[in-house]
Amino acid sequence: MRARHNRSMDIGRVSGPALVVEAPAIRRVPPPPGTVTRRKQSWRTRLRRDKSLLIMTMPAVILVLVFSYLPMFGVATAFQYYDPVKGFFHSQWLGLENFRHLFADPLFWQALENTLAISAVQLILFFPIPIALAILLNSILSRRLRSAIQSIVYLPHFFSWVLVISIFQQVLGGGGLVNTFLRRHDMSTWNIMTDPHTFKLLVTAQAVWKEAGWSIIIFLAALAAIDTALYEAAAADGAGRWRRMWHITLPGLRGVIILLLVLRLGSALTVGFEQMFIQRDAVGHDAADVLDTYSYFYGIKTGDYSFGAAAGLFKSVVSLVLLYGANKVAHLFGQDGLYRKS
């Protein structure tokens, strides 16, 4: 025992290279039979594979580049005294002078106030209507009746604003059907088309009549994605129509509603140039001037293109801030918004 102990101590004192223990090789387990292993394809292979799809999307990409991205170089005119003859490469540079004149103009603040007021009225009165229409149409069991109603409510979307305003003029104008009826019954008339106090409600009603039917397409697609077994299970448990709508339908539409609400807030400063332009003379510029018409009448029409560009750039920057802020709020409430938060 003593010899073995001394021998072990002598072995511990021996100096030499460290003992290296090789780890056993990792054995790769083959995939189970029936599984398909996909290799990462090169970009040339994907290009040849998707060539037809890329060719099909090229016209849309070219249109976006030409009409959306190339004009962005014209933003430089907002900081210049732009001369169309010299071009924006040789025009006089003014810095922020155009913005100083813009913010000092009371007509600009009046146009901004009208824009925000009309946008708020349309957000409150117009935005919920397509949701309600989509839910009502989805509850109709007859496909023929549902298709007929959809065709009817889609139709005004294809009308121009000139035609829409003409129809409203024939109904609500001074010589329209409503005032003619009031005159025949010895009642006081009311020309709504020229009343600046109700102009915000008038343009909202026009937008609802023209675009509400077209806006229900996305909501109908979202309703079609809801599993019908949820409604059957809820009905079996005794849930009524309102409870099924509150606990199944609206939660199923929540993602789409948040997405469209974020997009609507991003375009809050765009309330329709053509609609306001046609009715501006009837109600006066104090009620009908918005940022788009302000840029046209006090910028382009007067030849002061730099001033109009400054007003347009202000609208674009504020819209971008509103879009980004609304998307952040959507993320705080656990929704995806425009994109899924990583």
Phi, psi and omega per residue, in radians:
M1 nan -0.728 3.132
R2 -1.165 -0.641 -3.128
A3 -1.155 -0.728 3.115
R4 -1.119 -0.672 3.133
H5 -1.136 -0.768 3.130
N6 -1.138 -0.621 -3.127
R7 -1.164 -0.676 3.120
S8 -1.185 -0.613 3.097
M9 -1.198 -0.655 3.116
D10 -1.148 -0.651 3.123
I11 -1.151 -0.627 3.117
G12 -1.166 -0.455 -3.119
R13 -1.466 -0.244 -3.075
V14 -1.199 2.220 3.121
S15 -1.677 2.425 -3.122
G16 -3.076 -3.099 3.140
P17 -1.115 2.560 -3.118
A18 -1.169 2.549 -3.139
L19 -1.344 2.124 -3.116
V20 -1.788 2.151 3.136
V21 -1.849 2.040 -3.140
E22 -1.363 2.324 3.109
A23 -1.305 2.524 3.129
P24 -1.145 2.502 -3.131
A25 -1.103 2.441 -3.138
I26 -1.333 2.184 -3.114
R27 -1.558 2.139 3.131
R28 -1.414 2.217 -3.136
V29 -1.531 2.148 3.138
P30 -1.147 2.592 3.127
P31 -1.117 2.626 3.123
P32 -1.081 2.663 -3.124
P33 -1.126 2.481 3.140
G34 1.733 -0.260 -3.141
T35 -1.477 2.545 -3.119
V36 -1.862 2.116 3.100
T37 -1.643 2.200 -3.106
R38 -1.805 2.260 3.063
R39 -1.629 2.560 -3.138
K40 -1.221 2.120 -3.097
Q41 -1.475 2.587 3.112
S42 -1.283 2.869 -3.099
W43 -1.194 -0.485 3.083
R44 -1.194 -0.694 3.095
T45 -1.134 -0.750 3.107
R46 -1.145 -0.598 3.125
L47 -1.150 -0.750 3.092
R48 -1.172 -0.628 -3.123
R49 -1.194 -0.727 -3.059
D50 -1.781 0.422 -3.069
K51 -1.072 -0.749 -3.115
S52 -1.151 -0.661 3.117
L53 -1.186 -0.686 3.125
L54 -1.151 -0.705 3.107
I55 -1.125 -0.636 -3.136
M56 -1.192 -0.557 -3.122
T57 -1.562 -0.149 -3.092
M58 -1.044 -0.763 3.123
P59 -1.018 -0.722 3.128
A60 -1.165 -0.692 3.119
V61 -1.123 -0.715 3.131
I62 -1.130 -0.713 3.114
L63 -1.091 -0.734 3.126
V64 -1.131 -0.730 3.140
L65 -1.130 -0.755 -3.044
V66 -1.286 -0.741 -3.013
F67 -1.753 -0.165 -3.118
S68 -2.060 -0.678 -3.044
Y69 -1.720 -0.745 3.119
L70 -1.086 -0.695 3.097
P71 -1.125 -0.224 -3.140
M72 -1.151 -0.353 3.061
F73 -1.171 -0.388 3.100
G74 -1.256 -0.091 3.075
V75 -1.050 -0.442 3.141
A76 -1.078 -0.433 -3.138
T77 -1.168 -0.356 3.102
A78 -1.180 -0.305 -3.132
F79 -1.904 0.267 -3.099
Q80 -2.271 2.958 2.835
Y81 -1.701 1.585 -2.910
Y82 -1.282 2.266 3.062
D83 -2.022 2.015 -3.102
P84 -1.033 -0.478 -3.134
V85 -1.266 -0.766 -3.112
K86 -1.376 -0.482 -3.070
G87 1.450 2.928 -3.068
F88 -1.390 -0.077 3.042
F89 -1.396 -0.467 -3.064
H90 -2.089 0.091 3.108
S91 -1.295 2.761 -3.105
Q92 -1.203 2.313 -3.134
W93 -1.501 2.229 -3.109
L94 -2.005 -0.183 -3.119
G95 1.272 -2.218 -3.093
L96 -1.689 0.300 -3.083
E97 -1.126 -0.679 3.124
N98 -1.116 -0.630 3.127
F99 -1.244 -0.562 3.080
R100 -1.123 -0.781 3.097
H101 -1.147 -0.611 -3.132
L102 -1.132 -0.838 -3.099
F103 -1.293 -0.287 3.096
A104 -1.563 -0.073 -3.098
D105 -1.585 2.078 3.120
P106 -1.149 -0.461 3.096
L107 -1.145 -0.547 3.093
F108 -1.154 -0.767 3.135
W109 -1.181 -0.555 3.059
Q110 -1.170 -0.718 3.099
A111 -1.150 -0.678 3.105
L112 -1.150 -0.704 3.109
E113 -1.119 -0.742 3.098
N114 -1.106 -0.695 -3.134
T115 -1.094 -0.840 -3.121
L116 -1.164 -0.653 -3.132
A117 -1.174 -0.808 3.131
I118 -1.128 -0.708 3.124
S119 -1.122 -0.686 3.121
A120 -1.161 -0.723 3.122
V121 -1.123 -0.740 3.129
Q122 -1.190 -0.578 3.109
L123 -1.177 -0.648 -3.107
I124 -1.380 -0.741 -3.022
L125 -1.667 -0.535 -3.038
F126 -1.617 -0.717 -3.008
F127 -1.068 -0.729 -3.118
P128 -1.285 -0.320 -3.034
I129 -1.139 -0.800 3.097
P130 -1.062 -0.565 3.102
I131 -1.140 -0.800 3.132
A132 -1.138 -0.712 3.112
L133 -1.103 -0.717 3.137
A134 -1.114 -0.724 3.128
I135 -1.148 -0.699 3.126
L136 -1.158 -0.763 3.130
L137 -1.150 -0.628 -3.135
N138 -1.190 -0.408 -3.139
S139 -1.447 -0.163 3.129
I140 -1.379 2.193 -3.064
L141 -1.411 -0.584 -3.099
S142 -1.302 2.129 -3.138
R143 -1.198 -0.669 -3.137
R144 -1.120 -0.785 3.119
L145 -1.130 -0.695 3.126
R146 -1.144 -0.712 3.111
S147 -1.139 -0.680 3.135
A148 -1.145 -0.766 3.130
I149 -1.137 -0.715 3.111
Q150 -1.058 -0.752 3.129
S151 -1.099 -0.657 -3.132
I152 -1.192 -0.775 -3.088
V153 -1.367 -0.352 3.051
Y154 -1.299 -0.539 -2.948
L155 -0.978 -0.784 -3.110
P156 -1.062 -0.361 3.120
H157 -1.059 -0.525 -3.081
F158 -1.534 -0.014 3.065
F159 -1.441 2.538 3.029
S160 -1.332 2.820 3.137
W161 -1.136 -0.493 3.092
V162 -1.101 -0.760 3.127
L163 -1.202 -0.699 3.141
V164 -1.093 -0.812 -3.120
I165 -1.192 -0.581 3.080
S166 -1.134 -0.686 3.105
I167 -1.130 -0.755 3.103
F168 -1.136 -0.594 3.116
Q169 -1.156 -0.678 3.126
Q170 -1.216 -0.383 -3.123
V171 -1.700 -0.809 -2.996
L172 -1.902 -0.062 -3.115
G173 -1.244 -3.134 -3.112
G174 -1.068 -0.641 3.099
G175 -1.846 0.397 -3.085
G176 -1.438 -3.065 -3.070
L177 -1.129 -0.707 -3.075
V178 -1.157 -0.843 -3.121
N179 -1.220 -0.550 3.059
T180 -1.119 -0.737 3.088
F181 -1.101 -0.713 3.141
L182 -1.164 -0.653 3.122
R183 -1.153 -0.719 -3.123
R184 -1.137 -0.417 3.140
H185 -1.852 0.362 3.069
D186 0.938 0.795 3.105
M187 -2.039 2.700 -3.120
S188 -1.190 2.443 -3.108
T189 -1.603 2.869 -3.124
W190 -2.597 1.921 3.135
N191 -1.499 1.630 -3.078
I192 -1.179 -0.494 -3.063
M193 -1.207 -0.302 3.140
T194 -2.038 0.213 -3.119
D195 -1.635 1.947 -3.113
P196 -1.214 -0.370 -3.099
H197 -1.282 -0.494 3.134
T198 -1.879 0.285 -3.065
F199 -1.146 -0.643 -3.135
K200 -1.120 -0.710 3.094
L201 -1.213 -0.582 -3.141
L202 -1.150 -0.843 -3.115
V203 -1.184 -0.540 3.067
T204 -1.177 -0.728 3.099
A205 -1.109 -0.681 3.089
Q206 -1.117 -0.736 3.127
A207 -1.157 -0.659 3.114
V208 -1.128 -0.817 -3.116
W209 -1.113 -0.591 -3.063
K210 -1.486 -0.699 -2.919
E211 -2.011 -0.190 -3.070
A212 -1.104 -0.721 -3.137
G213 -1.132 -0.667 3.133
W214 -1.240 -0.523 -3.093
S215 -1.288 -0.231 -3.098
I216 -1.403 -0.134 -3.068
I217 -1.062 -0.805 -3.106
I218 -1.148 -0.685 -3.138
F219 -1.203 -0.613 3.084
L220 -1.156 -0.655 3.087
A221 -1.140 -0.678 3.105
A222 -1.187 -0.641 3.102
L223 -1.161 -0.603 3.133
A224 -1.175 -0.399 -3.126
A225 -1.444 -0.166 3.128
I226 -1.349 2.316 -3.109
D227 -1.178 2.185 -3.140
T228 -1.202 -0.321 3.115
A229 -1.139 -0.468 3.096
L230 -1.135 -0.738 3.106
Y231 -1.146 -0.705 -3.141
E232 -1.138 -0.722 3.124
A233 -1.168 -0.697 3.123
A234 -1.156 -0.700 3.105
A235 -1.150 -0.626 3.101
A236 -1.168 -0.521 3.117
D237 -1.459 -0.002 3.073
G238 1.683 0.187 3.129
A239 -1.317 2.318 3.111
G240 -1.395 -3.073 -3.098
R241 -1.118 -0.732 -3.115
W242 -1.192 -0.681 3.114
R243 -1.177 -0.662 3.093
R244 -1.139 -0.663 3.113
M245 -1.180 -0.706 -3.065
W246 -1.273 -0.649 -3.029
H247 -1.743 -0.237 -3.119
I248 -2.123 -0.946 -3.029
T249 -1.174 -0.938 -3.106
L250 -1.127 -0.724 3.020
P251 -1.075 -0.568 3.077
G252 -1.213 -0.461 3.115
L253 -1.620 -0.080 -2.984
R254 -1.049 -0.752 -3.125
G255 -1.096 -0.749 3.138
V256 -1.202 -0.682 3.129
I257 -1.096 -0.762 3.129
I258 -1.117 -0.738 -3.140
L259 -1.073 -0.855 -3.133
L260 -1.193 -0.546 3.088
L261 -1.184 -0.685 3.086
V262 -1.110 -0.772 3.108
L263 -1.128 -0.638 3.128
R264 -1.162 -0.703 3.106
L265 -1.186 -0.563 3.089
G266 -1.156 -0.489 3.106
S267 -1.857 0.521 -3.086
A268 -1.154 -0.476 -3.128
L269 -1.579 0.107 3.089
T270 -2.021 1.816 -3.054
V271 -2.032 0.215 3.053
G272 1.826 1.759 -3.123
F273 -1.212 -0.836 -3.046
E274 -1.123 -0.708 -3.138
Q275 -1.087 -0.740 -3.141
M276 -1.301 -0.624 -3.105
F277 -1.104 -0.706 -3.089
I278 -1.219 -0.624 -3.032
Q279 -1.735 0.080 -3.068
R280 -1.117 -0.746 -3.105
D281 -1.232 -0.444 -3.089
A282 -1.317 -0.640 -3.071
V283 -1.932 -0.152 3.139
G284 1.664 2.688 -3.090
H285 -1.242 -0.415 3.133
D286 -1.098 -0.551 -3.106
A287 -1.731 -0.512 -2.988
A288 -1.824 -0.173 -3.123
D289 -1.296 2.128 2.998
V290 -2.065 -3.134 -3.050
L291 -1.080 -0.631 -3.136
D292 -1.177 -0.808 3.122
T293 -1.216 -0.564 3.084
Y294 -1.090 -0.768 3.125
S295 -1.095 -0.609 -3.112
Y296 -1.304 -0.897 -3.021
F297 -1.266 -0.643 -3.073
Y298 -1.800 0.034 3.100
G299 -2.127 -1.231 -3.047
I300 -1.225 -0.796 -3.063
K301 -1.161 -0.563 3.123
T302 -1.519 -0.062 -3.130
G303 1.478 0.011 3.111
D304 -1.609 1.342 -3.041
Y305 -1.145 -0.573 -3.134
S306 -1.154 -0.663 3.128
F307 -1.163 -0.740 3.086
G308 -1.140 -0.642 3.093
A309 -1.161 -0.617 3.106
A310 -1.129 -0.736 3.095
A311 -1.133 -0.710 3.103
G312 -1.168 -0.652 3.110
L313 -1.178 -0.649 3.075
F314 -1.064 -0.770 3.125
K315 -1.093 -0.704 -3.119
S316 -1.176 -0.718 -3.129
V317 -1.166 -0.772 3.123
V318 -1.123 -0.686 3.107
S319 -1.107 -0.688 3.111
L320 -1.131 -0.713 3.118
V321 -1.133 -0.751 3.115
L322 -1.107 -0.708 3.126
L323 -1.126 -0.780 -3.141
Y324 -1.153 -0.734 3.135
G325 -1.150 -0.745 3.114
A326 -1.119 -0.638 3.110
N327 -1.187 -0.655 3.084
K328 -1.129 -0.717 3.103
V329 -1.106 -0.674 3.092
A330 -1.089 -0.679 3.095
H331 -1.162 -0.622 3.129
L332 -1.136 -0.524 3.125
F333 -1.584 0.198 3.071
G334 1.425 0.269 3.134
Q335 -1.781 2.783 -3.109
D336 -1.307 -0.629 -3.066
G337 1.216 -2.377 3.126
L338 -1.285 -0.513 -3.126
Y339 -2.596 2.765 -3.131
R340 -1.399 2.236 -3.103
K341 -1.200 2.247 -3.106
S342 -1.378 nan nan
